[in-house]
Amino acid sequence: MPSHFITVANIENLPPGTCKNIETQDWGIALFNLDGQIYALDNTCPHAGGPLGEGTIEGEHITCPWHGWKFHIPTGICQA
Ligand code: FES
């Protein structure tokens, strides 16, 4: 029976307060570690396709590196 889960990263490579781009076969994912809680968002910014996983984390928010839109990491809601 095929698994619905795939390993995309090791927790040792995602310390608290960091983010990482993950490219799977089907899409890009931005992984975040906020105080030990792991979150995943679509890596493609809805504004113009910037890589959210290369953005800057401030508290619970990620700022897109291309034009500065902000997203609440736990919910994915845009705060632009
Ligand atoms: S592509 Fe992300 S803010 Fe423009």
Boltz pocket constraint, residues with backbone or C-beta under 6 A from the ligand:
constraints:
  - pocket:
      binder: B
      contacts: [[A, 45], [A, 46], [A, 47], [A, 48], [A, 49], [A, 50], [A, 64], [A, 65], [A, 66], [A, 67], [A, 68], [A, 69]]
      max_distance: 6.0
